[in-house]
Amino acid sequence: MMLRAAIVEADYVYSEYLNGLLLRWAGGRAELMVSVFVNGGELADSLAKMSEYDIVFMDVSSGQTDGILASKRLRETGYQNLLVLTSAFPDRACEGYSVNAYRYYVKPVMPEQIKECMDYALSQKTGRYFQYTYRRVTERIAFSDIIYFESIQHYIDIHTTEGSVRMKGTLREVQKQCPANFLRCQRSYIVNMDCVLLKRGSQLKLVSGKEINIAPRYLKSVTDAMGI
């Protein structure tokens, strides 16, 4: 799993300190790419060019650009992931609410604080994707793009908005990764309930046009999920 982190910090020594803590956290846990920016304006320009980060550590007095203003600009460009504010002083913590900051830390940031933030960032990213390995290739698919999973003998076909791909496995293994909106509706299918157009009796019609019958044992959970 690849995570991308950004450090916005004018102090080179301190940015190196943070970078070291991040790389130490990664270890064998995750693949991590860290980018360092000397001010928030530079980062905002980067994000505007579709450079996406899973977490940003922003000094609220970074370089020539105020960190709070830079954070607001980041949010305006569409950045919705984790934002952690850092400062040598505690008096601007309340301003973090205006930019939906995940945490506000007074320097020096401690290793346990980095661990808490990065563990959460990893869990957030893992939760957005279905990951599988087939023929020695590991792939990830956003759950929002998956319409349903179909079991065919010893294989699983993953039907998405872009087409279908195949993996080897069982629906029981698939279900362990899926968020709550993915429900088993019969022996051979797990359906993304967000992709259901209508339920007619014991049949579902999906956005792809596919119609799937609901087995009696799953009818109540599917009905409850639709609020019927």
C-alpha positions as CSV (number, residue, x, y, z in Angstrom):
1,M,0.0,0.0,0.0
2,M,1.5,3.3,-1.1
3,L,0.9,6.4,1.1
4,R,1.9,10.0,0.0
5,A,2.7,12.5,2.7
6,A,3.6,16.2,2.4
7,I,5.6,18.3,4.8
8,V,5.2,22.0,4.6
9,E,8.0,23.5,6.7
10,A,10.4,26.4,6.1
11,D,12.9,25.1,8.7
12,Y,15.1,22.5,6.9
13,V,16.3,20.9,10.1
14,Y,12.8,20.4,11.4
15,S,11.5,19.1,8.0
16,E,14.3,16.6,8.1
17,Y,13.3,15.6,11.6
18,L,9.6,15.0,10.5
19,N,10.8,13.2,7.5
20,G,12.8,10.8,9.6
21,L,9.8,10.1,11.9
22,L,7.6,9.4,8.9
23,L,10.1,7.0,7.4
24,R,10.7,5.3,10.7
25,W,6.9,4.8,11.0
26,A,6.7,3.3,7.5
27,G,9.3,0.6,8.1
28,G,7.9,-2.6,6.7
29,R,4.3,-1.4,7.3
30,A,3.7,0.6,4.1
31,E,5.4,2.1,1.1
32,L,5.7,5.8,1.8
33,M,6.6,8.8,-0.5
34,V,7.3,12.1,1.3
35,S,7.4,15.5,-0.4
36,V,8.8,18.6,1.3
37,F,7.6,22.1,0.6
38,V,9.0,25.3,2.0
39,N,5.6,27.1,2.1
40,G,1.9,26.4,1.8
41,G,1.5,28.3,-1.4
42,E,3.9,26.0,-3.2
43,L,1.9,22.9,-2.0
44,A,-1.4,24.4,-3.0
45,D,0.0,25.0,-6.5
46,S,1.1,21.4,-6.6
47,L,-2.3,20.1,-5.6
48,A,-4.0,22.2,-8.2
49,K,-2.0,20.2,-10.7
50,M,-3.6,17.0,-9.5
51,S,-0.8,16.0,-7.2
52,E,-2.7,14.1,-4.4
53,Y,-1.5,13.5,-0.9
54,D,-3.0,11.2,1.8
55,I,-1.8,13.4,4.6
56,V,-0.3,16.9,4.9
57,F,1.7,18.2,7.9
58,M,1.4,22.0,7.7
59,D,3.4,24.5,9.8
60,V,1.0,27.3,10.5
61,S,3.8,29.9,10.1
62,S,5.6,28.2,7.1
63,G,7.8,30.5,5.1
64,Q,6.2,33.5,3.5
65,T,2.7,32.0,3.5
66,D,0.6,31.8,6.6
67,G,-0.2,28.1,7.3
68,I,-3.9,28.7,8.0
69,L,-4.4,30.7,4.8
70,A,-2.5,28.1,2.9
71,S,-4.6,25.4,4.4
72,K,-7.8,27.2,3.3
73,R,-6.4,27.4,-0.2
74,L,-5.7,23.7,-0.1
75,R,-9.2,22.9,0.8
76,E,-10.4,25.2,-2.0
77,T,-8.5,23.2,-4.5
78,G,-10.5,20.2,-3.5
79,Y,-8.0,18.5,-1.0
80,Q,-10.2,16.4,1.3
81,N,-7.7,14.1,3.0
82,L,-5.9,14.5,6.4
83,L,-4.4,17.8,7.4
84,V,-2.2,18.1,10.5
85,L,-1.2,21.5,11.7
86,T,2.0,22.1,13.6
87,S,3.3,25.2,15.4
88,A,5.8,26.4,17.9
89,F,2.9,28.0,19.8
90,P,-0.5,26.7,21.0
91,D,-2.5,29.9,20.5
92,R,-3.7,29.1,17.0
93,A,-5.2,25.7,17.7
94,C,-8.8,27.0,17.4
95,E,-8.2,28.1,13.8
96,G,-7.7,24.5,12.9
97,Y,-11.4,24.0,13.0
98,S,-11.8,26.4,10.1
99,V,-9.8,24.1,7.8
100,N,-11.1,20.8,9.2
101,A,-7.7,19.9,10.6
102,Y,-7.3,16.4,11.9
103,R,-4.8,17.3,14.6
104,Y,-3.0,20.4,15.9
105,Y,0.4,19.7,17.5
106,V,2.8,21.9,19.3
107,K,6.4,21.4,18.2
108,P,8.3,19.2,18.5
109,V,5.9,16.6,17.2
110,M,6.5,13.3,19.0
111,P,6.9,9.8,17.4
112,E,3.7,8.6,19.0
113,Q,1.8,11.5,17.5
114,I,3.2,10.7,14.1
115,K,2.2,7.0,14.6
116,E,-1.3,7.9,15.5
117,C,-1.8,10.1,12.4
118,M,-0.1,7.7,10.0
119,D,-2.0,4.7,11.3
120,Y,-5.2,6.6,10.8
121,A,-4.2,7.7,7.3
122,L,-3.3,4.1,6.4
123,S,-6.7,2.8,7.7
124,Q,-8.5,5.5,5.7
125,K,-6.8,4.6,2.5
126,T,-7.1,0.9,3.0
127,G,-10.8,1.3,3.6
128,R,-11.4,3.1,0.3
129,Y,-10.0,0.3,-1.9
130,F,-10.5,-3.4,-2.5
131,Q,-7.1,-5.0,-2.9
132,Y,-6.4,-8.4,-4.5
133,T,-3.5,-10.3,-6.0
134,Y,-3.8,-12.4,-9.1
135,R,-1.1,-14.0,-11.2
136,R,1.5,-12.2,-9.0
137,V,0.1,-8.8,-9.8
138,T,-1.5,-6.8,-6.9
139,E,-4.3,-4.4,-7.9
140,R,-6.6,-1.9,-6.0
141,I,-10.1,-0.9,-7.1
142,A,-12.0,1.9,-5.4
143,F,-15.1,0.5,-3.7
144,S,-17.1,3.4,-5.1
145,D,-16.4,2.0,-8.6
146,I,-17.4,-1.6,-7.8
147,I,-21.0,-2.6,-8.6
148,Y,-21.0,-6.2,-7.5
149,F,-18.8,-9.3,-7.0
150,E,-19.8,-12.6,-8.7
151,S,-18.5,-16.0,-7.7
152,I,-17.8,-18.4,-10.6
153,Q,-16.4,-21.7,-9.4
154,H,-13.0,-20.9,-7.9
155,Y,-12.9,-17.3,-9.3
156,I,-14.4,-14.0,-8.5
157,D,-15.5,-11.5,-11.2
158,I,-15.3,-7.9,-10.0
159,H,-17.9,-5.9,-12.0
160,T,-17.1,-2.2,-12.0
161,T,-18.3,0.9,-13.8
162,E,-15.4,0.5,-16.2
163,G,-15.8,-3.3,-16.9
164,S,-14.9,-6.5,-15.2
165,V,-11.8,-8.1,-13.9
166,R,-11.1,-11.6,-12.5
167,M,-9.4,-12.8,-9.4
168,K,-9.1,-16.2,-7.6
169,G,-10.8,-16.5,-4.3
170,T,-14.0,-16.8,-2.4
171,L,-16.8,-14.4,-1.5
172,R,-16.2,-15.1,2.1
173,E,-12.6,-13.7,1.7
174,V,-14.0,-10.7,-0.3
175,Q,-16.6,-9.9,2.3
176,K,-13.9,-9.4,5.0
177,Q,-12.5,-6.4,3.0
178,C,-15.9,-4.8,2.1
179,P,-17.5,-1.8,3.8
180,A,-21.0,-2.1,5.3
181,N,-22.8,-1.1,2.1
182,F,-21.6,-4.3,0.3
183,L,-24.1,-7.1,1.1
184,R,-24.4,-10.7,0.3
185,C,-27.7,-11.3,-1.5
186,Q,-27.2,-14.9,-2.6
187,R,-24.7,-17.6,-2.8
188,S,-22.9,-16.2,-5.8
189,Y,-23.2,-12.4,-5.3
190,I,-22.1,-9.5,-3.1
191,V,-23.7,-6.2,-4.2
192,N,-22.8,-2.6,-3.6
193,M,-26.2,-1.3,-2.3
194,D,-25.3,2.2,-3.5
195,C,-25.6,0.8,-7.0
196,V,-29.1,-0.6,-6.6
197,L,-31.7,1.2,-8.8
198,L,-34.7,-0.7,-7.5
199,K,-35.9,-3.7,-5.5
200,R,-38.9,-5.6,-6.9
201,G,-40.0,-8.4,-4.6
202,S,-36.9,-10.5,-4.2
203,Q,-35.1,-9.1,-7.2
204,L,-32.6,-6.2,-7.4
205,K,-31.9,-4.2,-10.5
206,L,-28.4,-2.6,-10.5
207,V,-27.1,0.6,-12.3
208,S,-25.4,-1.7,-14.9
209,G,-28.8,-3.2,-15.8
210,K,-27.9,-6.5,-14.1
211,E,-30.8,-8.2,-12.3
212,I,-30.0,-10.4,-9.3
213,N,-32.4,-12.6,-7.3
214,I,-32.2,-12.3,-3.5
215,A,-32.0,-15.6,-1.7
216,P,-34.5,-16.0,1.2
217,R,-31.8,-16.1,3.9
218,Y,-30.5,-12.7,2.8
219,L,-33.8,-11.0,2.0
220,K,-34.2,-9.3,5.5
221,S,-30.7,-7.8,5.6
222,V,-31.1,-6.4,2.1
223,T,-34.5,-5.0,2.8
224,D,-33.3,-3.4,6.0
225,A,-30.4,-1.9,4.2
226,M,-32.7,-0.2,1.8
227,G,-34.9,1.1,4.6
228,I,-38.0,-0.6,3.3
